[in-house]
């Protein structure tokens, strides 16, 4: 069972909007046993859309389109789909009633352009879109299927989970689904090339229908083991067990969850809390720790001490210490971590201070130098890292190093 995604909109091709939909959809399709074969982005252009549809139907069983369903002139997807499937628009009273209910508190929205939203292709099956005005449309082409959804991410996600995927699973395609299995672990502290050498014999022994992918980012390498229909759960788990044993010296997680989620779960299990004191990362670490629902159980707050005056007045770092050692130093981050832990009243405190560039470096402390500290109930630990030359790369890597350090401490303590 193969699927393709076509994202429609000029804004995607000029970089005005980043396509985050496709990655999310790919993950959900895999969970349902449907292999994503290709993602295509096209202009709001009739000929371009039609050509993309022809090519997608030539390769895939399921075609998913997003975007171009608004009421304005630049949104032409519905009209092109009518032409492609040889049909015309008709008024759908259910969609009309839904739109009136959706905007009952905003009568100014119910104008002549909004009224075009309840016009739908006659041959399409219309599924409810409970959070938006654009109808969800299902078209059939022989034994193949096309589902058209809005491009707004939150609308698309609800449409996929509540309507499109259940429809696909309950349709004739369900009998053709193969089982796609993935297992992922995460390692750190070893270069990708060295890891490949370590796993060379393992990869040579793998059966042909088993695949190992290396996915490095910010100092962490995800190893994804995949089987596309050729293995049972027991078989892939056996291979995954061998992989874990081979990488045990570098293993930090045996799931594909974001590191901040793994850390959060461990903090919850221990009933522990944390606060952050950030300089070079500027609140990015705090953003990661409170990104997911339920983070209030363990994450209590932060002090973004970018200026020295904040370090001195809020975190009680002595001015003389800064003068003597510099803000990017072990001495300073230790006090920052201990002070924020005491100030906010948490079990743990993390501090970061570094030179993110592009200027400010020296021969002794070049751009990319980052000191960080972890204040714990059993003491304070500090470490210096050199994290590259690019500002965003440095701050992203610093956040990952901070989380990795905390994860190790939590497991050891």
PANULUM-116992 format. One line per field, with one value per residue (C-alpha): x, y, z; residue number from 1; residue in one letter. Coordinates in Angstrom, 3 decimals, decimal comma, padded with zeros to 6 digits. Last residue first. Layout:
<recs>
X: c(X|...)
Y: c(Y|...)
Z: c(Z|...)
k: c(NUM|...)
r: c(a|...)
</recs>
This chain:
<recs>
X: c(021,007|022,639|019,610|018,711|022,305|022,538|019,285|020,418|023,614|021,698|019,261|022,038|023,899|020,707|020,198|023,815|023,449|020,534|022,398|025,548|023,739|021,728|024,894|027,088|030,691|030,589|029,709|032,815|031,735|032,707|031,345|029,937|028,486|026,850|026,087|023,855|020,509|021,410|022,860|023,716|026,257|027,014|029,967|029,737|032,540|031,113|032,972|036,515|037,444|041,227|041,860|038,914|035,249|032,836|031,594|029,359|028,839|027,211|029,779|028,594|026,697|024,194|022,730|020,625|018,905|017,504|015,282|013,377|012,828|012,730|015,550|017,428|017,613|018,233|021,119|022,771|022,693|023,958|026,618|028,005|027,709|029,952|032,800|032,882|033,392|031,731|030,845|034,517|036,922|038,220|035,678|032,780|034,032|034,415|030,827|029,695|026,980|023,905|021,404|019,069|021,387|024,674|023,478|020,846|023,484|025,656|023,064|021,631|020,251|017,153|015,864|013,605|010,598|008,864|009,281|008,297|004,512|004,072|005,347|002,004|001,490|004,687|006,860|007,685|011,179|011,910|010,971|013,076|016,073|015,491|015,286|018,298|020,603|023,664|022,566|020,161|019,253|016,860|014,484|013,730|011,354|011,430|008,637|011,005|008,625|007,778|011,457|011,894|008,916|010,216|013,667|012,150|009,902|012,833|014,792|012,143|010,564|011,935|012,422|015,444|017,105|020,602|022,762|026,473|028,045|025,011|025,472|026,101|023,565|020,897|021,431|021,148|017,843|016,623|017,335|015,270|012,519|012,391|011,715|009,139|007,161|006,995|008,996|008,650|006,076|008,303|010,852|012,694|015,481|016,032|019,274|018,979|022,281|022,487|025,038|022,688|021,221|022,248|019,769|021,451|019,064|019,060|016,938|015,470|013,979|017,381|018,220|020,819|024,202|026,174|024,525|025,626|029,164|029,452|027,813|030,967|032,242|028,964|029,232|032,738|031,436|028,559|030,894|030,345|029,210|025,493|022,987|019,259|017,158|014,444|012,276|010,037|007,547|005,413|002,717|001,222|-002,154|-004,146|-007,276|-007,535|-007,620|-011,252|-012,276|-012,403|-008,733|-008,973|-012,036|-010,446|-007,345|-009,326|-011,864|-010,767|-006,994|-006,429|-008,993|-007,726|-004,189|-005,211|-007,137|-004,207|-001,766|-003,711|-003,354|-006,982|-007,718|-008,323|-008,390|-007,743|-008,435|-007,501|-009,575|-010,940|-010,380|-012,304|-012,587|-012,842|-013,349|-012,949|-015,005|-013,297|-015,074|-012,901|-012,820|-015,424|-014,425|-017,048|-016,527|-017,837|-017,789|-016,983|-018,928|-020,879|-017,833|-018,645|-020,187|-020,475|-017,238|-018,563|-020,783|-017,667|-017,066|-020,617|-020,363|-020,749|-017,573|-019,334|-021,770|-019,061|-020,772|-022,679|-019,472|-019,143|-022,922|-023,388|-020,459|-021,931|-025,351|-023,769|-021,678|-024,814|-026,702|-024,143|-024,505|-023,227|-019,938|-019,171|-017,736|-015,164|-012,703|-009,884|-012,176|-013,792|-010,355|-009,186|-012,137|-011,528|-007,800|-008,183|-007,336|-005,909|-009,414|-010,332|-012,664|-009,957|-009,293|-005,825|-004,019|-003,422|-003,620|-003,447|-003,141|-003,715|-002,863|000,380|002,651|000,623|-001,916|000,884|002,022|-001,479|-002,178|001,086|000,283|-003,186|-001,782|000,859|-001,622|-004,123|-001,615|-001,573|002,027|003,108|004,825|005,369|005,935|006,760|006,407|004,724|004,219|000,891|000,922|-001,289|001,597|003,449|000,620|000,738|004,469|004,199|001,361|003,523|006,423|004,101|002,363|005,488|005,742|007,401|005,470|007,011|009,701|008,855|007,590|005,386|003,693|002,759|000,365|-000,530|001,009|000,729|001,265|001,746|000,589|001,586|000,000)
Y: c(009,258|007,585|007,662|011,234|012,381|010,802|012,414|015,802|015,639|014,630|017,496|020,086|018,633|018,864|022,493|023,312|021,649|023,912|026,985|026,174|025,233|028,447|030,532|028,717|027,908|024,517|023,130|023,208|021,938|022,657|020,664|021,313|019,143|020,368|018,249|015,519|017,341|018,447|021,547|020,853|023,142|024,400|026,002|026,689|027,471|027,759|030,946|030,632|030,823|030,978|032,342|034,687|034,712|037,628|037,635|035,262|034,209|031,784|032,309|030,411|030,279|027,582|026,708|023,752|023,482|020,400|019,686|022,939|025,920|028,745|030,773|027,751|025,913|029,200|029,958|026,539|026,592|030,189|029,590|026,625|028,503|031,313|029,198|026,923|029,831|031,756|034,840|035,709|034,320|037,380|040,038|037,600|036,502|040,137|040,850|038,090|035,820|036,346|034,889|037,893|040,915|039,537|037,277|039,844|042,602|040,400|040,514|037,331|036,078|034,237|033,036|030,021|028,284|025,335|022,305|018,985|018,655|021,807|019,796|017,997|018,941|019,359|022,391|023,228|021,683|022,692|026,334|026,487|025,224|027,913|030,640|032,643|029,693|031,898|032,943|030,524|029,671|026,719|025,180|021,535|019,378|015,768|013,287|010,523|009,195|012,761|013,624|010,477|011,350|014,887|013,639|011,329|014,126|016,579|013,993|013,799|010,326|007,718|005,102|003,137|006,076|007,218|004,474|005,188|002,265|000,078|000,376|-003,319|-004,471|-002,128|-003,365|-006,991|-006,206|-004,482|-007,616|-009,673|-007,036|-007,212|-010,953|-010,800|-008,039|-010,121|-009,373|-008,820|-006,044|-003,012|-003,650|-000,721|-000,207|003,463|004,547|008,093|009,884|012,697|015,508|018,099|015,830|012,474|010,056|006,748|004,285|000,497|-001,601|-005,097|-006,773|-007,969|-009,838|-008,220|-009,972|-007,276|-004,620|-006,350|-006,810|-003,073|-001,863|-000,579|000,773|002,657|004,063|005,291|007,080|008,659|009,970|008,586|010,382|010,020|007,278|007,136|004,053|003,466|000,484|000,594|-001,913|-001,575|-004,253|-004,649|-003,216|-004,792|-005,699|-002,192|-000,716|-001,718|001,060|001,050|001,960|004,677|006,247|006,039|007,767|010,573|011,453|011,957|011,627|013,099|015,901|016,825|017,016|018,998|021,583|022,096|022,380|024,813|023,152|022,101|018,521|016,607|012,802|010,855|007,160|004,317|001,304|003,097|006,761|007,610|011,072|011,980|015,608|017,328|020,519|023,888|025,827|024,791|023,042|020,270|019,314|016,686|014,280|014,888|012,038|013,540|013,105|016,368|018,502|020,849|024,307|024,980|026,968|029,333|030,939|032,224|034,405|035,828|036,778|034,918|036,229|039,378|037,143|036,165|034,456|032,138|031,405|027,654|027,157|028,869|026,867|023,574|024,358|025,079|021,914|019,887|021,723|020,841|023,097|021,636|022,010|020,134|016,771|015,333|014,050|016,340|019,302|019,098|018,604|021,782|023,730|022,466|023,220|026,799|028,922|032,123|033,500|033,449|031,013|028,702|025,167|025,611|023,402|019,730|016,754|013,056|010,466|006,800|003,823|005,363|005,443|006,467|008,212|010,497|011,335|012,187|014,268|016,205|017,001|018,220|020,451|022,017|022,649|024,355|026,498|027,251|026,071|022,540|020,625|016,881|014,237|010,689|007,012|007,102|003,503|002,688|000,377|002,611|003,820|004,595|006,851|008,772|009,383|010,493|012,877|014,630|014,965|016,217|018,848|020,747|022,475|025,798|028,919|031,960|029,759|030,673|027,201|026,727|030,122|029,224|026,624|022,952|020,065|016,747|013,679|010,181|006,854|003,250|000,000)
Z: c(041,060|038,062|035,778|036,725|036,287|032,834|031,754|033,091|031,066|027,949|028,503|028,841|025,869|023,795|024,795|023,965|020,564|019,686|020,952|018,973|015,765|015,897|016,267|013,747|014,715|016,394|019,823|021,974|025,380|028,995|031,923|035,374|038,134|041,335|044,388|045,735|045,632|042,096|040,409|036,761|035,123|031,650|029,931|026,215|023,771|020,250|019,372|020,732|024,417|024,819|021,342|021,738|020,793|020,976|017,400|015,370|018,003|020,419|023,161|026,207|029,475|030,395|033,786|034,927|038,301|040,016|043,014|042,669|044,955|042,413|043,986|045,367|042,039|040,236|042,597|042,317|038,519|038,248|040,894|038,974|035,705|036,990|038,353|035,327|032,991|030,207|032,265|032,630|035,235|037,097|036,135|036,405|039,824|040,922|039,918|042,268|040,770|042,937|040,451|040,380|040,837|039,487|036,685|035,772|035,627|033,417|030,665|029,195|032,476|031,290|034,651|034,373|035,803|037,416|035,151|036,754|036,942|034,875|031,907|031,546|027,909|025,936|025,213|028,833|028,812|025,238|025,782|028,946|026,967|024,329|026,958|025,743|025,023|025,630|029,138|030,703|034,285|034,325|036,854|037,650|039,653|040,858|041,544|040,451|037,813|036,793|036,310|034,219|032,052|031,541|030,517|027,901|026,642|026,465|024,470|021,786|021,604|019,226|021,942|023,209|024,922|025,996|024,484|024,082|025,966|025,179|021,401|020,620|023,209|021,904|018,345|019,465|021,169|018,023|016,013|018,450|018,473|014,672|014,826|017,618|015,926|012,748|009,657|005,906|005,756|005,468|008,233|009,769|012,324|013,107|014,765|016,091|016,495|019,043|018,960|017,514|014,825|013,354|011,701|010,756|009,053|009,378|006,998|007,287|004,208|002,992|006,197|008,488|008,785|006,976|009,140|012,346|011,031|010,299|013,507|015,215|011,896|011,404|014,920|014,198|011,081|013,022|015,720|019,247|022,420|021,861|021,097|020,419|019,706|017,155|016,218|013,176|011,800|008,683|008,511|005,069|004,190|001,378|003,333|004,748|001,259|000,773|003,114|006,923|007,306|004,672|006,295|009,754|008,322|006,663|009,369|012,975|012,780|009,332|009,674|013,150|011,812|008,723|010,724|013,109|010,214|007,978|004,563|004,277|003,154|-000,078|-000,001|-003,200|-003,616|-005,939|-006,948|-009,993|-009,310|-006,148|-004,607|-000,908|000,137|003,498|003,461|004,049|006,825|009,743|013,119|012,714|009,196|008,385|005,455|001,952|-000,569|-003,937|-007,178|-006,867|-006,123|-003,195|-002,791|000,937|000,888|-001,797|000,855|002,620|-000,428|-000,354|003,320|006,597|008,243|009,494|011,368|013,860|016,803|014,456|012,577|013,111|013,229|009,870|008,484|009,721|008,231|004,861|005,008|005,684|002,923|000,266|-002,761|-006,016|-007,837|-011,051|-012,143|-014,527|-011,919|-013,016|-013,670|-010,248|-008,695|-010,416|-008,995|-005,452|-005,640|-006,906|-003,873|-005,403|-005,950|-002,254|-000,457|000,922|-000,272|-001,769|000,681|001,380|-000,967|-000,064|-002,834|-002,007|-004,204|-005,465|-008,500|-011,548|-009,316|-008,159|-011,688|-012,876|-009,765|-010,137|-013,789|-012,805|-010,037|-012,297|-015,111|-012,784|-010,870|-007,158|-007,243|-006,415|-003,625|-004,041|-001,351|-002,441|-001,526|001,885|002,957|004,619|007,647|009,780|011,932|008,725|007,589|010,882|010,589|006,973|007,862|010,464|008,045|005,294|007,407|008,446|005,074|005,881|004,841|003,143|001,605|-001,986|-002,846|000,195|-000,225|-003,812|-002,452|-002,865|-000,947|-002,766|-000,601|-001,967|-000,580|-001,167|000,000)
k: c(413|412|411|410|409|408|407|406|405|404|403|402|401|400|399|398|397|396|395|394|393|392|391|390|389|388|387|386|385|384|383|382|381|380|379|378|377|376|375|374|373|372|371|370|369|368|367|366|365|364|363|362|361|360|359|358|357|356|355|354|353|352|351|350|349|348|347|346|345|344|343|342|341|340|339|338|337|336|335|334|333|332|331|330|329|328|327|326|325|324|323|322|321|320|319|318|317|316|315|314|313|312|311|310|309|308|307|306|305|304|303|302|301|300|299|298|297|296|295|294|293|292|291|290|289|288|287|286|285|284|283|282|281|280|279|278|277|276|275|274|273|272|271|270|269|268|267|266|265|264|263|262|261|260|259|258|257|256|255|254|253|252|251|250|249|248|247|246|245|244|243|242|241|240|239|238|237|236|235|234|233|232|231|230|229|228|227|226|225|224|223|222|221|220|219|218|217|216|215|214|213|212|211|210|209|208|207|206|205|204|203|202|201|200|199|198|197|196|195|194|193|192|191|190|189|188|187|186|185|184|183|182|181|180|179|178|177|176|175|174|173|172|171|170|169|168|167|166|165|164|163|162|161|160|159|158|157|156|155|154|153|152|151|150|149|148|147|146|145|144|143|142|141|140|139|138|137|136|135|134|133|132|131|130|129|128|127|126|125|124|123|122|121|120|119|118|117|116|115|114|113|112|111|110|109|108|107|106|105|104|103|102|101|100|99|98|97|96|95|94|93|92|91|90|89|88|87|86|85|84|83|82|81|80|79|78|77|76|75|74|73|72|71|70|69|68|67|66|65|64|63|62|61|60|59|58|57|56|55|54|53|52|51|50|49|48|47|46|45|44|43|42|41|40|39|38|37|36|35|34|33|32|31|30|29|28|27|26|25|24|23|22|21|20|19|18|17|16|15|14|13|12|11|10|9|8|7|6|5|4|3|2|1)
r: c(x|x|x|x|x|x|x|x|x|x|x|x|x|x|x|x|x|x|x|x|x|x|x|x|x|x|x|x|x|x|x|x|x|x|x|x|x|x|x|x|x|x|x|x|x|x|x|x|x|x|x|x|x|x|x|x|x|x|x|x|x|x|x|x|x|x|x|x|x|x|x|x|x|x|x|x|x|x|x|x|x|x|x|x|x|x|x|x|x|x|x|x|x|x|x|x|x|x|x|x|x|x|x|x|x|x|x|x|x|x|x|x|x|x|x|x|x|x|x|x|x|x|x|x|x|x|x|x|x|x|x|x|x|x|x|x|x|x|x|x|x|x|x|x|x|x|x|x|x|x|x|x|x|x|x|x|x|x|x|x|x|x|x|x|x|x|x|x|x|x|x|x|x|x|x|x|x|x|x|x|x|x|x|x|x|x|x|x|x|x|x|x|x|x|x|x|x|x|x|x|x|x|x|x|x|x|x|x|x|x|x|x|x|x|x|x|x|x|x|x|x|x|x|x|x|x|x|x|x|x|x|x|x|x|x|x|x|x|x|x|x|x|x|x|x|x|x|x|x|x|x|x|x|x|x|x|x|x|x|x|x|x|x|x|x|x|x|x|x|x|x|x|x|x|x|x|x|x|x|x|x|x|x|x|x|x|x|x|x|x|x|x|x|x|x|x|x|x|x|x|x|x|x|x|x|x|x|x|x|x|x|x|x|x|x|x|x|x|x|x|x|x|x|x|x|x|x|x|x|x|x|x|x|x|x|x|x|x|x|x|x|x|x|x|x|x|x|x|x|x|x|x|x|x|x|x|x|x|x|x|x|x|x|x|x|x|x|x|x|x|x|x|x|x|x|x|x|x|x|x|x|x|x|x|x|x|x|x|x|x|x|x|x|x|x|x|x|x|x|x|x|x|x|x|x|x|x|x|x|x|x|x|x)
</recs>
